[in-house]
Amino acid sequence: MQLKDKVEKILEKVKHASRMLAGVSTKNKNAALIAMAKALIRNARYILLCNARDVTAAKRKGLSDAMIDRLKLTDTRVKAMAESLRSVASLKDPVGDIIKQWKRPNGLLIKKVRVPIGVIGIVYEARPNVTSDCAGLCLKSGNACILRGGSEAIHSNMAIHKIISQAAAKSGIPREAISMIDVTDREAVELMLKADNFIDVIIPRGGESLIKYVAQNSTIPVIKHYKGVCHLYVDKYADLTKAISITLNAKVQRPGVCNAIETLLVHKDAARKFLPDVARMLADAEVELRGCDKTRKILRHVKHATEKDWYSEYLDLILAVKVVDSAQEAIDFINKYGSGHSDAIVTKNKKVADEFLNKVDSACVYLNASTRFTDGHEFGLGAEIGISTDKIHARGPMALEELCTYKYTITGSGQIRP
């Protein structure tokens, strides 16, 4: 069978399943999610064996440590995947929510009701947990999903998909509601991106090149989960002890993820005291610093930061550092060089804090906290399909409500328009 025919056959079944899934009760959806979670735990050994094949191949190909960290599964990570499914099951079902309603003078009752989008196409790279997270969120929100993961995680993704789709089917969910294109040929992605008669929205998750490719080639609406060039600004009114702790967490705790900071901005009045202390701790964590001219006058050993560094998403133990003259300069810098993902300020000054929170044009803006909290689970959303840096429809962690659209239902008693 030709690849085009194979993909189209899969998509036809997914579309049919989406119409069936829209009528499944919350009780049945929750039962399926719990069954999927149990199946992951029960089959953890099998998942880890399949994942080990992917990790071995990735090391052989010379993939970066950050990429391998995203790819690698452990018992703890499999348990976290299962817990995310249980968490999604515990959340309120958004389908059928009445967003608002009103009655017109002619007696018509108009309701704005939350409904599933339909079929969600998800194109992603080397993160096997995306398979279960996205499947769970789509299921709870009444959407069928078609998954296409990267070649680096093919064995892991196929194993997870097989386990959760079988568990869902045993709980009364249409099996094709959670489908996967298990072909690593890039042509499969190209076919998905043109299948606007089957797929309602495409969500790409991965590196900058993947997201640009999807956005430029899709005939289907795309919600971009773009790169995370995240910033931390240490104000002159900052508690420097907290600032050091937040800096270390935001950069070092897991550097290969999109909500880790890539640039540290420091007010000139705090720089001479703060930078030497934080630099020592970052050096202990093996972080390479790249600084502006003012930074290098204080930290003489650091590399010179180029214009390219300010735009870079390193996803590694590298941090660009810039000394700024004011909070406004920090805000302007973030709005110019940032990706609209997550940015933070450390300050005790309410006026400066409010100005930063109001003026920084990002999906998530933090006061005195690490950017690492930009995550569906940490926000209490169960999980997320990704972190949207778009502004229309969905922004920030995209979870159940963001996987719904709405329709109007109008009830009358025989009214006709004069």
N, C-alpha and C positions, 0 to 999 in steps of 0.2 A: 504493500500500500504506500502510495506517495505521502510524503510528510504533510503536504497541504490537506490531503483528504483525511489523514489521521487526526490532525489538529481540528479540522472542521467538524468531524464526527464527535470528538470530545466536547467541543463547544456547544453543539446542538443539544447534547445530553445535559450539559450544565445549565443551559437556558431553560430547558424543560424542568429541571430540578428546582430552579429558582422560583418558578411559579407554584410548585408544590410546597416548597419550604415556607413561602409567605403565609401559608395557612396553618403551619404547625404551632401548637400551643406552647406557651412559656414553660409549662410543666415538662413537656416532652423535650424541649430544647435544653432545659437545665439537666434533665436526666441524661441526655446524650453527652453533655459537657462533663458531668461527673464520671460517666463511663469512659470517656476519652482520657481523663486524668488518671483513672485507675489503670487503664491499659498501658499508659506510658510507664508508670511505675512497675507494672508487672513485666513489661518487656524491656526494662532499662538495660539489661545486659546485651540484648540483641542490638539495641540502638547504639550503645557504646562501641560494640564490635564494628558496626558499619561506619561509625564516626572515625574510628581509629584508621580505617582504610583511607578516608579522606584526608586526615591529618598527615599520615605517612606520605601520601601523594603530594600534599601541599609543601611539606618540608623538602621533598625531592625536587620540586619545581623552584624552590628558593623563595617562597612567599615570605613576607615580612612577619616578624614576631607578632605585630598587632593584628594582622590578618589571621594568623594561626590561632591567636587568642579568641577572636570572634568565632572561628570555625569550631574550636574544640569544645566537646561536651564532657561533663563529669557527672557523677551521681548527683552532686548538689545542683547542677544546672538542669538535669532532667527533672529532679524534684521541683525546681522552681518553675519549669514549664507546666508541670501538673498543677502546681499551686495557682498559677495564673488562670488555668482553665476553671478551677474551683472558684476562684475569685470572680471570674466573669459570670459563672452560674449564680453567684450570690447577689449580683447586681440587678437593679430594676430593669425589666425589659422595656426598651424605649418604643417598640412597635405599638402603634395604637394610641400613644400619648396625644391628648388634645393640647396643642401648643397654645391655641386661643380660640375663642368662639364668640360670636356676636349675633344679634338679631336685627334685621333690617326693618325699617318702618312698614314694609309690605308684608312682614311676617316670615320672610325667609330666614332660616337658622343656618348660619355659615360656620363651619368648623375647619380649622387648619390642623390636620392630623399627621403625625409622624409615621412614615412608611419606609420599608427597605428600599435601597437604591436598585437592587436587582442582582446583577452579576458583577462581581469585583474581580478584576484581573490584577494579580500581584507579581511583579517582576523583581527579584531580589538576588543578592549575592551570597556571600559565605557566612550566613548566620542560620543554622538549622532551627533555632528556637522560633524564628519567624514563621516557620511552617505551622506549628501548633498555635502560636499566638494569633496569627491572622485567621486561621481556620476557626478558632474559638470565637473571636469577635464577630466574624462574618455570620457564623451560625446563630449566635444570640441575637444579632440585629436582623435576622431573617434574610440574609443575603447568601447566595451561592458564591463560591469562590473558585477561581482557576489559578493555580499556583505554578510559577515557573522559576525555580531556584537556579543558582549558578552551578557551573560544572564542578567547582571546588568542593561543594557539599552534596553532590548528587546521591551518594549512597546513604548519607544521613537523612536527607530530605525524603528519599523514597521509603526508607524504613519508618520514619515518623508518620508520613502520609498514610502508608498502608495500615499502621496500627490505629490511628485515630479515625480514619474513614470507616474501617471495619467496625469499630466500637460504636460510632455514630449510627451506622446502618442498623445494628442490632437494637438500637433504641428508637427505631422508627423514622430516622432521618433519611431522605433520599440519598443513596450512596454517592451519586454524582454531584451532590451539593458541595462536597469537598473534593475537588478534582485537581490533578497535577499533570502537567506536560513533562514527562520524564525523559525528554530529549535534550541533549546539551548543544545541539546544532543551533547556532544563532538565528537561523532562518525561522525557527519556531517562535522566537520573540517577534520577528518581523511579521509573521502571520497573525499573532495575537494583536499587534498594534493596529492592524487594518480590519479587525473583526468587529466593526461597530454595529453589526446586526446581531451580535451575540453578547458582547461585553458592554457594560454601561459606563464604567470608569476604570482607568488604569492607575495603579499606585506603584511607582518604582521605589525600591529601597536598595541603596548601595552607594557606590562612589560617584563622583561628579560626572565622569564620562558616561556611565550608564544612564544617569538621570537626564543628561543633555540629549543623549541618543533617543531615549523614549519620548521626551518632550518634542523633539524635532520631527520624529517619524510617525507619531501616533495620530490616527484619525479619530480617536476616542478621547474624551476629556481626561486630562491627567492632573492628579493632585501630587505635586512634587514634594518629596521628602529630601530636601537638598542638603548640602554639606553644612557642617557645624563649625563655623569660625566664631567661636564663643570667646567673650572677654570678661575679665574681672578688673574692675576699677577700684583702687584703694585710695580713698579720699583723704584729704588732710585732717579731717575730723574722725578718721577711722580708729577703732580699737585695734591696735596693731597685732596684739596676740591673736584675736579672732581672725584678722586678715591673713596671718601666716597659716593658721589652721585651714581656713577656707581655700587659700591658694594651693596648699599641698593636696587637699582632697580633690579639688576641681581639676588638677593637672595629673596627679600621680595615681590616684586610686584605681583608675582604669583608663589609661591614656588613649586607647584605640577606639573610643566610642565618640559619637557625635556631640554629646553634651559635656565633654571635657574641654577646658579652656585651652586656647591656642595663643592668646595674647594677654599679657598683664600690663595694665595701665596704672601708673602711680603718680599721685600729685607731688609736685616738686617740693612742697613743704614736708612731706612724709618720706621722701625718697632716701635721704642720707641715713636715716635711722632704720627704715624698713628694709631696703634692698639688701644690705650686707647680711642681715639676719635670715631673710627668706632665701637668699642665694645659697647660704651654707646648707640649709635643710634640703633645698632642691638638688644641690650637688650630691648630698648623701643618697638621694633617690636616683642619682645618675641622670638628671635632667640637664640637657644642653641648653644654655641661654644664648639668645641673640638679641642684642640691644641697640637702641638709638644712641646718638652721640652723647646725650646727657646721661644715659644709663652707663655708658662705658667710661665716663669720668668718675663714676662711683665704683663700678665693678670693672676694673681694667682688664680682666682676663676674658671677658665674654666676647663672642664673635659680633661682627657688625651686622645689624639687621638691614636687609635690602627692602625695597618697595614690594617685592614679591612675597617677602615674609609676612607682611601685614595682611595679605590675602590668603595665606596658606592654612589649609587644614592638615596639620602634620599627622594626626592620629598616632603619635609617637611621643617619646620623652624629649620633646623639644618645645621650648617656650620663647616666644618673642616678647620683649619688654620695652615699654616706652614711658618716659617721664613726660607728664603734661603739666601745663601751667594752671589749668582750671577744670572744674567739673564740666563746663560747657565744651572745652576742647575734647575731653574724654567722650562726651555724648556725640559730638560731631565726628570724631574718629570712628566710633563704633558704627554709626549710621553709614559711614563711607565704606569701611573695610569689612564690616561684619556680614553675616549671611542671613540675619533675621531669625536666628535660632534661639539662643539663650545667652543672656548677658547679666552681669551682677555688679553691684556696688557694695562696698563696705564703708559705712559712715554712721556717725551718731547724730548728724545734723539733719533734722526733719525736712528743712527747706531744700537742702541739696538732694536728699533722698527722693522727695516728691518730684523734683525737677527731672531727676534721672529716670524714675519710673514712668513718668508721663511722656518724656521726649525720646527715649530710646525705642526705635521702631523694630522691635523683635517680638517673636511669638511668646517668649517667656522672659520676664525681667525680674531679677531677684534683689532683695535688700538683705544684707547680712546673712547670706546663705550660699551654699555651693550650687553651681549650675548642674551638678550631677543629679539633681532631683528631677530634671526634665525627663519624665518617664511615666507611662500610663499607670504602672503599678504603684509608683511612689505618689502619684496624684490621686490614688484611690479609684482609678478607672478600670482596674482589673488587669489590663495590659494595653498595648496600643498597636495599631497597624503600622505606625511610624510617627515621626515628628514632622508635621507639615510646616513648611516655611512659606507656603502660599497664603494669601489673604482672603480668598473667596471660598466660601463654604466651610472650610476646615482650617484651623491654625493651631499649632502646638501639638501635644499628644492627641492623636486621632483615635477615638475609641467608639463606643456604641452609638452615641447620639450623632457623631460625625459620619457614621456609616449609614445614616438614614437621610432621606429627603422628606418631603411632605406633599400632601395633596389636600385639596379642599373638598369637603362633602357638604352639599347644600340640600337641606330638607324643606320642602314646601307643602302646601295644602291645596294645590291647584293654581298657584299664581301664574299669570302670563304677563309678558312685558308689554306695556301700552305703547 
